[in-house]
Each structure stands twice: as C-alpha cells, then as structure tokens.
Amino acid sequence: MTTGSVVRSSWRSFIGRSPSPSSSLSLSPAPGRGRGRDGHTLRQRFWASFTGLDLPPVRSARLGAAPAHATTPGSPPVAPRQPPPRRRTGGLPSGRFLLPRLPQVGGLTADGGDAVLVEASSPDGSATFLVRGHGTTPLAYSLELVVHGRDATRPLMTSVGYAGPDGVERLLLVPVVRARIGPPASYVRLPDLSAEAELTASAPVPVSPESASAWDAATVAASVRAALNEATREAWRQVRESVADDGLGAVIDRELR
C-alpha cells in the first residue's frame, strides 16, 4: 500500500464516504453511517480516520440533546397546555347537586314554541328535572319537575338555584303533591335565567310544620308567583296547610289570589 492510498482512505473515512474499489486494502473498513463522527472533536475524528480506529457512537445525553419540549434558540416559548375550565364539584350545600349546563341555542320557533333543553335526574333517582326553552331569542325558561316512587300524600318540596344577570343567587321552591293521574309533578317559570347560568337543585323532601323555619318570605313569594299550572298552585295550597308559620301562610295566600 502506498502513502497516497493511506491518505486517501483516511480522508474518505474522516468525511464518512465509502472507500472506492481501489482502496479495498485500506487498514480498516469505513465507519458505519453516523458512527465514529457524531459527538467527537475534530482532532479525535482525524486521528481515528488516519489510524483506522472506529470510535464508538456517543449517546444523545452526552451530546446534551435538548428534551422534546425545549424550544430552539430565538423561537418564542411554548406555554404549557392549560386544562379546560371545570364546573364546580365541591362547595355546594349539603343535599344540592348540579344540573347539566344549558345548550347555546338560538330562537326555537317563530310562533313561540318550546323544546326540552335539559333532562336530568337527582342522584337518588327520585326526581326528574326538565328545563324547557320558549319562544325566540332571548329565550324564556321553565322547569317541569316529576317525582318517582315517593309517597306524596303530604307535599314534597325541592328547590332550584341559579344566579341572575345581576349575579345575585335566585332560589325557587318547587312543591309537588299526589296527582289524580300520573306521577306527582309541578311546572314553574325560571325568571331571569340565562344560558350561561349554572343550575343547582335538591332532591324532594317531605314538608313538615317545621319546614317553614328554613324559608324566608321573599323566596316563598317569588316561588308561588313562578307557578305555571294549577297542579303547582294546588301543591302550594297543601303546603300552606302543612306549615305552622302563619306569616308564611299569609304570604302564600296573598300570592295565590
């Protein structure tokens, strides 16, 4: 082998090219692709190519490879992905639960028709809540409450809460009593409810003479005014007979006139 052939072989090894047919007698085979070059200094690569040594590959960790989430120099930083906003799952008063959000819909019909927008059950399955939308934009909303498998010989009371446009929480009491036909049910309007509001509700509980101690006159008056059918007004009459508070009884009588 001549000095020229050794130099040519070393040069081809240094730059990573395969040896030519005429250099088949070189001191060592050409290094594999990416082997003996990546991660080594120029002096190490030149000496290895001249002597025919095959330098081992260098791990990416030794090369200081950037992690997958790193940005290249000069590129704007990538903000971490934020989780989607969550509805509150805690902090509700005992016995209350969330109803599904209202869908974002436009006007329903030109003639003021209605449609069920939300249908949900209480956690114990004893009540079904049907939220309806009425008319054209902005929609008006109402609630139909149906009770299942409960003795309604005495009035049962549930409640629905939501924030109005002013941010103040509204609370409506919704009573039900035994119906002549079908399960106990009531039907009420939901004044000042918007599509962005968060609805909460409670499961039905029997009304007792002491129940009125948890109600205030303003809430009772607004709830009686919200009644949309005779079954709901009849339920309030039976509530009036069941409570021992004459002041709240007078409020119910006044709003039922």
C-alpha positions, 0 to 999 in steps of 0.5 A: 500500500502506498502513502497516497492510498493511506491518505486517501482512505483516511480522508474518505473515512474522516468525511464518512464516504465509502472507500472506492474499489481501489482502496479495498486494502485500506487498514480498516473498513469505513465507519458505519453511517453516523458512527465514529463522527457524531459527538467527537472533536475534530482532532479525535475524528482525524486521528481515528480516520488516519489510524483506522480506529472506529470510535464508538457512537456517543449517546444523545445525553452526552451530546446534551440533546435538548428534551422534546419540549425545549424550544430552539434558540430565538423561537418564542416559548411554548406555554404549557397546555392549560386544562379546560375550565371545570364546573364546580364539584365541591362547595355546594350545600349539603343535599344540592347537586348540579344540573347539566349546563344549558345548550347555546341555542338560538330562537326555537320557533317563530310562533313561540314554541318550546323544546326540552333543553335539559333532562336530568335526574337527582342522584337518588333517582327520585326526581326528574328535572326538565328545563324547557326553552320558549319562544325566540331569542332571548329565550324564556325558561321553565322547569317541569319537575316529576317525582318517582316512587315517593309517597306524596300524600303530604307535599314534597318540596325541592328547590332550584338555584341559579344566579341572575344577570345581576349575579345575585343567587335566585332560589325557587321552591318547587312543591309537588303533591299526589296527582289524580293521574300520573306521577306527582309533578309541578311546572314553574317559570325560571325568571331571569335565567340565562344560558350561561347560568349554572343550575343547582337543585335538591332532591324532594323532601317531605314538608313538615310544620317545621319546614317553614323555619328554613324559608324566608318570605321573599323566596316563598313569594317569588316561588308561588308567583313562578307557578305555571299550572294549577297542579303547582298552585294546588301543591302550594295550597297543601303546603300552606296547610302543612306549615305552622308559620302563619306569616308564611301562610299569609304570604302564600295566600296573598300570592295565590289570589 
